[in-house]
Amino acid sequence: MTDKLFADQVAIVTGAAQGIGFEIARQLALQGAGVVLNDLHGALAEEAASSIQKEGGRCVAVAGDASDEEVIAEMVQQSVEHFGKLTIAVANAGITLFGDFFEYPAADLRRVLETNLVGSFLLAQAAARQMRHQDSGGQRTGGRILLMSSVVGHQAHEYLAAYAMTKAGLEMLAKNLVLELSPHNITINAVAPGATLTERTLQEDPTYAKVWSAITPTGRPAIREDIAHAALFLLSPLSGHITGQSLVVDGGWTSVSPLPDLSGMNEGGT
């Protein structure tokens, strides 16, 4: 017997070589799940999977663009080949491209849409198909799907019109798919992180922690574990009656806080 919350579960986590995605994959693995860890960068994906393995977790890496149908199919196939099934999918991969709306390039818009919306939709679709296929003998074995939204899907943020549109869209996708997934005992929800300390945010702005601590009601930005803990709740047996919902994890920022100073903001990515 094991007391690990995710024993006998198998998860795909995209965009998971670093940051929030890595912490979700790591915590799932350490709580007993078999994990297929995806990232665009192969070397980083292998390094992240190896790190989880060294801690005692079961994890395999699949490199590639998380919006590519062939890569998504490979992730599903690897989950079945290595671990026998698929019960959890986390569409974490996404990019952020800042830009003035009046000058925003069409190419950037297409990149953001393709990665954030199309990739998440296709992963949810492929995962749900596999989960439905696993139903046997009239038993709906089901599963959990989690989409990664953002506080900017709830509150306007300058220079992020395209990104915010995709994040709001993901929350509507979670709500809408309740109709088609619930008969198969599949839940689908979203987590909307606020400002979070990750490798990327600290690299882009060394003052990130100071700036967001000043305008976040709880006095600090999130750390990766804050977001991962919320994600694991929605992926766990503890949330079986929760579906179609979006959980904001932002220290209260969307309730009362102002925007940071964005003077001189240039295009960035994640």
N, C-alpha and C positions, 0 to 999 in steps of 0.2 A: 504493500500500500504506500501511496505517496500523498502528502498534504499540499503539494504544489497546485496552485490554482489552475494552471493551464496544462496539466498532465493530460496526455492523449489528444492535444490540440496541435494543429499544423497551420502555420501562418506564412503569408507573403507580406513583406514590407518593402515598398519601393522608395527610392531616394534615401537609402538607409546607411550609407557609408559613414556619415557624420551627423552631428546635430540631433534634432528631435527624432528623426527616423531611426538613427542608430540606437538611441536610448530605448525607444519602443521595442525594437528588435531584440536588444539585449535583455530587457526585462521579461519579455515573453519567453525567451530561451531559458533564462535562469529560473523561471516559474514552470518549466517543464515542457514548453512547446517546441516542436521542430520548426525551424524558421528558414525560409528562403529569402535571402537578403539581396535586394537589387540596388544597383547604382549605375549611373551612366559610365563612370570611370572604373574599368575592370580591376586595376591594381588596388584602388581604394576599397572596392567591394570585397576583394579577397583578403585584404588586411583586416577589414572590419569583421568578416566572418571568422577569421583565424583568432582574433581577439576574443570573440564570444566563445569559441571552442575552448580556448585556454582557460576560461572561467568555468568550464564544465557544461556549456550549452551545446545543443545540437543546431548547427547552422551551416547552410551551403550558400554560395554566392552565385548570382546570375547577373552578368554585366549586360548593359544595353539601355537604349532609350525606352523609358517606361510608357511612352505613348505609342510605341511600335507594336502592332498586333502580333508579330512573330516573337518578339521578346516576351510579351505577356503570355503567349501560348507556351513558351519555354518555361516560364516561371511556374505555371500551373502543372506542366508535365513534370518538372523537377520536384514539386511538392508531393506528387503522387508516387514518383519513382523512389524518392529517398525516404518518404515518411508514410506513404500509403493512402493519403487523402489530402483534402484541403478543407479547413473549417474557419479560417480567419483571413481576411484580406484588408490591408491598410494602404490606401492610396495616398502616400505621403509625398511623392515626387512632385515638385513644382518649381517654377521660376518666377522671380520678381524683376521686372524691367521698369524702372522709374522713367517718367518722361512727361513733359508739358503736353496736355491734351491737344493743343493747337498744332503742335509739331510732331506728334507721336507717329513714328513710321509704321506703315502697314505691315512690314516684315516683322517688326517686334510684336505687333498685335497678334499676328498669326502664330508666332512662337509661344506666346503666353497662352493663347487659347488651346493650342495643340497639346502642350504639356499639362496644363492645369485642368482643363475640362475634358478634352478628348481622351487623354491617358487615363484619367480617373474613371470616366464612363466605361471605357473598354475593359479596364481591370475589374470593375464591379460586375460587368456583364460576364466576363470569362469566369470569374470566381463563382458567381451565382449559378452559372450553368453546371460547373463541376459539383457544387454543393447540392444542387437539385438532382443531378445524376447519382449521387451517393445515397439518395433515399432508397430504402429497400424494405420489402415486406410490409408496405403500408406505413413504415416508420419514417417520419420526417426528421432526419438527423440534423438538418439545418446548418447554420453558421452565423458568423458576424462579419459585417463589412463596415469599415470606418473610412470616412473621407476627411481630409485635412483642410479646413476652411481657415479663416483669419478674422480678427476683429474688424478689419477693413471691409469685410462683408456686411458689417453692421453700422459702421460709422465712417463718414467721408474722411479721406486722407489725401492731401495734395500730392499730385504727380503719380497716383496709383489707380487711375480710372480703370485701366485694362485689367490689372491684377484684382482689384476689388470686385469688378464685374464677374470674374471667374469664381471668386470665393463665394459670393452670394449665390451664384448659379449652382455650386456644389451643395449648398444647404437646401436649395429647392430640389435638387436631384435626390437627396436623402429623403426628403418629405414625400416626393412623388413615388419613389420606388417601394414605399410601404405597401402600396396596393398590389404590386406584383410579387414581392418577395415574402410577405407574411404567410401566404398559404404554404410555403416551403420551410417555415420556421427559420427564416433568415432575417435577422435584424440589420438595419442600416442607419447609422448615425454620423454626425460630424463633430469634430472638435475644432474650436476657433481660438487658436493661441493669440495672445497679445505679444508685446515686446518680450523677446526671449534671448538670453545669453547663449550664443552658440559660437562655434569657430568662425562662421561667416560674419555674424553681426559684429563681433569684436575685431575681426580683421578689417572690415570696412570702416569702422568707427571706434577708435580706442576709447572715446568718451561715452560710448553707448550706455554703459551701466550707470554712469553719473547722470546723464541726460534723462534716462527713463526712470530712474529712481526719484527724480525731482517731480515728475508729473504722473506717477502711479500712486493711487491712494494707499496701497499697502507699503509704499516706501522702497520698493525694489522691482526690477523686471523679473520675469519668470526665469527659472533655470530649466534645463532639459527634463529633469525628473518631474517637475510640476506638470508638464504637458503629458509626459509618459504615464504618470499615475492616473490622470483623467482618461487617457486613451485605454489603459488596461481595464479600468472599471467598465467602460462601454463595450469592451471585447469579452468580458468575463461572464460567467454564469450569474453573477450578482445583478446583471442588468437585463435579464431576459424579457421583461415587460416594457422595455424602453426602446422605441424605434421611431425613426423619422425626426429625431431631435438634434439640436445643435447646442453643444456645451461650450460656453465662453470661459476661457481661463486667462484672465488678464489683470488680476489684482485690482479690479474695479475701474480700469481705465475707460472703458466704454460708457460708464455711468456718468463720469464727471470731468474727466481730464482733458487738457488742451493738447494740441499737436506739438511735437518737438519743433525746434528751429530747423527748417529745411533749406535755409539760404545756402546756395552753392551746391545743392544736391545734384549729383551726376547719375547717369545710368548705372544700375548695379544688377547683379544676378545672384541666384542661389541654386 
